[in-house]
Amino acid sequence: MVKKRKKYDSTFKLEAIHLVNEEHRNISEVERNLDISKGLLGRWVREHKADPVESFPGKGRLKAKDEDIRRLRQELKKVQEERDIIKKALVYFAEDQK
């Protein structure tokens, strides 16, 4: 039987982190009480500590910095393909001139 993966929204994650940080409760205790997989809450706490503003963008969205990197990589790939086409065209027309 395949286990369906649970999805948690950003407000749930932030509330769980609040229980650990503000109420000084143990991570494993909060994981048990909220029925969260072992180690998951610890990862959320680390992610939130590293970037409190954009730690959980939600619903498959990337952080702004990661989105910019993805967009720039796509743009670079397109420009490289265009460059390769121009190179091939130059070779073709150079041979045609001889």
Secondary structure by P-SEA (a helix, b strand, c coil): cbbbbbbbcaaaaaaaaaaaccccccaaaaaaaaccccaaaaaaaaaaaacccccccccccccaaaaaaaaaaaaaaaaaaaaaaaaaaaaaaaaaac
